[in-house]
Amino acid sequence: MAGRFDPNFTQHCIDTIGPTTADRQRVIFSSLIKHLHDFAREVELSVDEWMIGVHFVNTIGKISTPTRNEAHRMCDVLGLESSCRLVDEIAHKLMTEDGVEPTSSSILGPFWSPDAPFREMGANIAIDPAPLGKPTYMHGQVTDLLTGKGIPNAVFDIWQASANGKYDFQDPDNQSPNNLRGKFRTDDSGNYHFYCLKPTAYSLPIDGPAGVLLNVLDRHPMRPAHIHLMVRKMLPTDDPYLSTDTVFAVKDDLVVDFTPRENDPKAGFTLEYNVKLAPKGYGRPGTNQQLEIDAIKEQKDLPRL
């Protein structure tokens, strides 16, 4: 088998990378070339299969729009980015010397908005009617991982899809801009509270390449219900798609309980959610971590796709 393939070809392709290529790019593309070649040899990729792949990649770009990033969705379906999995785990995983971990992070993804307004503590981010939505009172404390003390004036940024599974910019007929979005500043003890919706599960669009791939792999397109935070995404324990999330974004420590709430005409559920933040610069040097206290307090422009 080994004799069928030119043993020098892959290294020759790598060696043609020019001397002015940046060190990091050299590392990335050398590894990419090697793994692509190893993959093609391992599966003995045919010419027809290769061309199917070429045309498939072309369709990803053709269907992408300013409100639909199909390449991002393909990365999700393949488990590469997955909102809070492989790439994020490589870049952001932190742990103290005594084993204490901050609130786990996630790559920001394509749906965060820099234009979400600051709202008064206790406000409701569900601006537009959502007949199927279940109003929820959400509260908790943002604390320093190392000291355990509450972080005052931290910006708590939240956004979620409506009960129809769409975000405001995807659903202009039913949602006004910044519906189900908002920023809140914690009080002197790091506490926050406001009203939102208990999230609902929804399907990824299946009219494009991601849908084709899911069909080929015999996988459903459903995302479990979730709420996004600038510091974390959470999922309710009663969602039926937790174990089969089509973009592999579920971690055990992301799953939360929505409990019944009594004597509150504004909400039927309560969600308590506490956040631990690592100080800026803590952990792996050179990484641009989302979980940085200064960035959260000052609402700096955090990394996003």
JOURPE-V29312 format. One record per residue. N is the residue number from 1. SS is DSSP state (@ for helix, = for strand, . for the rest). PHI is phi in degrees with one decimal (none if undefined). Layout:
BEGIN
n:N ss:SS phi:PHI
n:N ss:SS phi:PHI
END
This chain:
BEGIN
n:1 ss:. phi:none
n:2 ss:@ phi:-61.5
n:3 ss:@ phi:-68.8
n:4 ss:@ phi:-72.3
n:5 ss:. phi:-113.6
n:6 ss:. phi:-65.2
n:7 ss:. phi:-71.8
n:8 ss:. phi:-104.9
n:9 ss:@ phi:-65.1
n:10 ss:@ phi:-61.6
n:11 ss:@ phi:-64.5
n:12 ss:@ phi:-61.8
n:13 ss:@ phi:-61.8
n:14 ss:@ phi:-67.6
n:15 ss:@ phi:-68.4
n:16 ss:. phi:-79.1
n:17 ss:. phi:-62.6
n:18 ss:. phi:-72.5
n:19 ss:. phi:-70.2
n:20 ss:. phi:-90.3
n:21 ss:. phi:-63.1
n:22 ss:. phi:-61.7
n:23 ss:@ phi:-57.4
n:24 ss:@ phi:-66.4
n:25 ss:@ phi:-64.3
n:26 ss:@ phi:-62.9
n:27 ss:@ phi:-62.3
n:28 ss:@ phi:-63.9
n:29 ss:@ phi:-76.4
n:30 ss:@ phi:-63.2
n:31 ss:@ phi:-67.7
n:32 ss:@ phi:-59.9
n:33 ss:@ phi:-59.8
n:34 ss:@ phi:-60.3
n:35 ss:@ phi:-71.0
n:36 ss:@ phi:-63.0
n:37 ss:@ phi:-65.5
n:38 ss:@ phi:-62.5
n:39 ss:@ phi:-61.9
n:40 ss:@ phi:-61.4
n:41 ss:@ phi:-69.9
n:42 ss:@ phi:-62.7
n:43 ss:@ phi:-93.1
n:44 ss:. phi:49.8
n:45 ss:. phi:-60.9
n:46 ss:. phi:-85.8
n:47 ss:@ phi:-62.4
n:48 ss:@ phi:-62.8
n:49 ss:@ phi:-65.5
n:50 ss:@ phi:-61.7
n:51 ss:@ phi:-67.8
n:52 ss:@ phi:-59.7
n:53 ss:@ phi:-63.5
n:54 ss:@ phi:-60.3
n:55 ss:@ phi:-65.2
n:56 ss:@ phi:-64.8
n:57 ss:@ phi:-62.3
n:58 ss:@ phi:-60.0
n:59 ss:@ phi:-67.2
n:60 ss:@ phi:-62.8
n:61 ss:@ phi:-69.0
n:62 ss:@ phi:-66.2
n:63 ss:@ phi:-91.9
n:64 ss:. phi:-72.7
n:65 ss:= phi:-137.3
n:66 ss:. phi:-60.4
n:67 ss:. phi:-112.3
n:68 ss:= phi:-144.8
n:69 ss:. phi:-101.7
n:70 ss:@ phi:-69.1
n:71 ss:@ phi:-65.4
n:72 ss:@ phi:-61.3
n:73 ss:@ phi:-65.1
n:74 ss:@ phi:-62.2
n:75 ss:@ phi:-61.5
n:76 ss:@ phi:-61.0
n:77 ss:@ phi:-61.3
n:78 ss:. phi:-87.6
n:79 ss:. phi:80.0
n:80 ss:. phi:-78.3
n:81 ss:. phi:-100.1
n:82 ss:. phi:52.8
n:83 ss:. phi:64.4
n:84 ss:. phi:-160.5
n:85 ss:. phi:-119.9
n:86 ss:@ phi:-62.2
n:87 ss:@ phi:-62.3
n:88 ss:@ phi:-64.0
n:89 ss:@ phi:-62.4
n:90 ss:@ phi:-63.7
n:91 ss:@ phi:-84.4
n:92 ss:@ phi:-122.2
n:93 ss:. phi:-62.1
n:94 ss:. phi:-128.9
n:95 ss:. phi:-159.9
n:96 ss:. phi:-76.6
n:97 ss:. phi:-62.4
n:98 ss:. phi:-94.0
n:99 ss:. phi:88.6
n:100 ss:. phi:-80.6
n:101 ss:. phi:-111.6
n:102 ss:. phi:-74.4
n:103 ss:. phi:-54.0
n:104 ss:. phi:-67.5
n:105 ss:. phi:-96.1
n:106 ss:. phi:-150.7
n:107 ss:. phi:-62.7
n:108 ss:. phi:-62.2
n:109 ss:. phi:79.9
n:110 ss:. phi:-90.4
n:111 ss:. phi:-109.3
n:112 ss:. phi:-68.5
n:113 ss:. phi:-124.1
n:114 ss:. phi:-74.6
n:115 ss:. phi:-96.4
n:116 ss:. phi:-59.8
n:117 ss:. phi:-80.9
n:118 ss:= phi:-72.6
n:119 ss:. phi:-121.4
n:120 ss:. phi:-67.0
n:121 ss:. phi:-55.3
n:122 ss:. phi:91.2
n:123 ss:. phi:-72.5
n:124 ss:= phi:-107.3
n:125 ss:. phi:-82.4
n:126 ss:. phi:-82.2
n:127 ss:. phi:-76.9
n:128 ss:. phi:-99.2
n:129 ss:. phi:-58.9
n:130 ss:. phi:-139.1
n:131 ss:. phi:-54.5
n:132 ss:. phi:-90.6
n:133 ss:. phi:-76.3
n:134 ss:= phi:-116.5
n:135 ss:= phi:-56.9
n:136 ss:= phi:-135.7
n:137 ss:= phi:-94.4
n:138 ss:= phi:-111.6
n:139 ss:= phi:-154.6
n:140 ss:= phi:167.4
n:141 ss:= phi:-135.4
n:142 ss:= phi:-101.4
n:143 ss:= phi:-124.5
n:144 ss:= phi:-80.0
n:145 ss:. phi:-56.1
n:146 ss:. phi:-83.5
n:147 ss:. phi:-98.8
n:148 ss:. phi:78.2
n:149 ss:. phi:-86.0
n:150 ss:= phi:-66.1
n:151 ss:. phi:-103.3
n:152 ss:. phi:-73.9
n:153 ss:. phi:65.4
n:154 ss:. phi:-74.3
n:155 ss:= phi:-89.7
n:156 ss:= phi:-104.6
n:157 ss:= phi:-103.2
n:158 ss:= phi:-130.0
n:159 ss:= phi:-153.0
n:160 ss:. phi:-156.1
n:161 ss:. phi:-77.2
n:162 ss:. phi:-75.1
n:163 ss:. phi:-65.5
n:164 ss:. phi:-90.1
n:165 ss:. phi:79.0
n:166 ss:. phi:-123.4
n:167 ss:. phi:-89.0
n:168 ss:@ phi:-54.6
n:169 ss:@ phi:-72.2
n:170 ss:@ phi:-89.8
n:171 ss:. phi:-138.1
n:172 ss:. phi:-63.4
n:173 ss:. phi:-74.9
n:174 ss:. phi:-121.2
n:175 ss:. phi:-133.6
n:176 ss:. phi:-85.2
n:177 ss:. phi:-55.6
n:178 ss:. phi:70.5
n:179 ss:. phi:-63.8
n:180 ss:. phi:62.1
n:181 ss:= phi:-134.1
n:182 ss:= phi:176.7
n:183 ss:= phi:-119.7
n:184 ss:= phi:-130.6
n:185 ss:= phi:-98.5
n:186 ss:. phi:-67.7
n:187 ss:. phi:-81.3
n:188 ss:. phi:-62.5
n:189 ss:. phi:-103.0
n:190 ss:. phi:85.1
n:191 ss:= phi:-87.9
n:192 ss:= phi:-143.5
n:193 ss:= phi:-163.1
n:194 ss:= phi:-166.7
n:195 ss:= phi:-112.5
n:196 ss:= phi:-145.5
n:197 ss:= phi:-112.6
n:198 ss:= phi:-65.6
n:199 ss:. phi:-70.9
n:200 ss:. phi:-124.5
n:201 ss:. phi:-69.2
n:202 ss:= phi:-152.6
n:203 ss:= phi:-95.6
n:204 ss:. phi:-67.3
n:205 ss:. phi:-60.4
n:206 ss:. phi:-114.4
n:207 ss:. phi:-93.3
n:208 ss:. phi:-134.4
n:209 ss:@ phi:-56.8
n:210 ss:@ phi:-62.1
n:211 ss:@ phi:-65.0
n:212 ss:@ phi:-60.8
n:213 ss:@ phi:-64.5
n:214 ss:@ phi:-60.7
n:215 ss:@ phi:-66.4
n:216 ss:@ phi:-61.2
n:217 ss:. phi:-87.8
n:218 ss:. phi:54.8
n:219 ss:. phi:-121.9
n:220 ss:. phi:-75.9
n:221 ss:. phi:-96.6
n:222 ss:= phi:-80.6
n:223 ss:= phi:-101.5
n:224 ss:. phi:-66.1
n:225 ss:. phi:-58.8
n:226 ss:. phi:-159.8
n:227 ss:= phi:-120.6
n:228 ss:= phi:-95.1
n:229 ss:= phi:-124.8
n:230 ss:. phi:-60.0
n:231 ss:. phi:-106.4
n:232 ss:. phi:-172.5
n:233 ss:= phi:-113.7
n:234 ss:= phi:-124.0
n:235 ss:= phi:-136.8
n:236 ss:= phi:-73.7
n:237 ss:. phi:-67.6
n:238 ss:. phi:-93.2
n:239 ss:. phi:-78.0
n:240 ss:. phi:-75.3
n:241 ss:. phi:-106.8
n:242 ss:@ phi:-59.5
n:243 ss:@ phi:-83.5
n:244 ss:@ phi:-129.0
n:245 ss:. phi:-48.3
n:246 ss:. phi:-69.5
n:247 ss:. phi:-116.9
n:248 ss:. phi:58.9
n:249 ss:. phi:-91.5
n:250 ss:. phi:-86.5
n:251 ss:. phi:-113.5
n:252 ss:@ phi:-57.8
n:253 ss:@ phi:-80.8
n:254 ss:@ phi:-90.5
n:255 ss:= phi:-83.0
n:256 ss:= phi:-129.1
n:257 ss:. phi:-103.2
n:258 ss:. phi:-97.9
n:259 ss:= phi:-104.1
n:260 ss:= phi:-59.0
n:261 ss:. phi:-117.9
n:262 ss:. phi:-110.2
n:263 ss:. phi:61.8
n:264 ss:. phi:-132.8
n:265 ss:. phi:-66.6
n:266 ss:. phi:-89.4
n:267 ss:. phi:-153.8
n:268 ss:. phi:-103.2
n:269 ss:= phi:-132.6
n:270 ss:= phi:-124.2
n:271 ss:= phi:-129.0
n:272 ss:= phi:-97.7
n:273 ss:. phi:-141.9
n:274 ss:. phi:-105.3
n:275 ss:= phi:-120.9
n:276 ss:= phi:-108.0
n:277 ss:= phi:-110.8
n:278 ss:. phi:-82.2
n:279 ss:. phi:-61.2
n:280 ss:. phi:-58.0
n:281 ss:. phi:84.6
n:282 ss:. phi:-75.9
n:283 ss:. phi:97.8
n:284 ss:. phi:-66.0
n:285 ss:. phi:-67.9
n:286 ss:. phi:88.1
n:287 ss:. phi:-92.0
n:288 ss:. phi:-96.9
n:289 ss:. phi:-80.5
n:290 ss:. phi:-71.1
n:291 ss:. phi:-84.9
n:292 ss:. phi:-122.2
n:293 ss:@ phi:-57.8
n:294 ss:@ phi:-63.6
n:295 ss:@ phi:-65.6
n:296 ss:@ phi:-68.5
n:297 ss:@ phi:-69.2
n:298 ss:@ phi:-95.6
n:299 ss:. phi:55.4
n:300 ss:. phi:-70.5
n:301 ss:. phi:-76.1
n:302 ss:. phi:-87.3
n:303 ss:. phi:-62.8
n:304 ss:. phi:-149.9
n:305 ss:. phi:-88.7
END
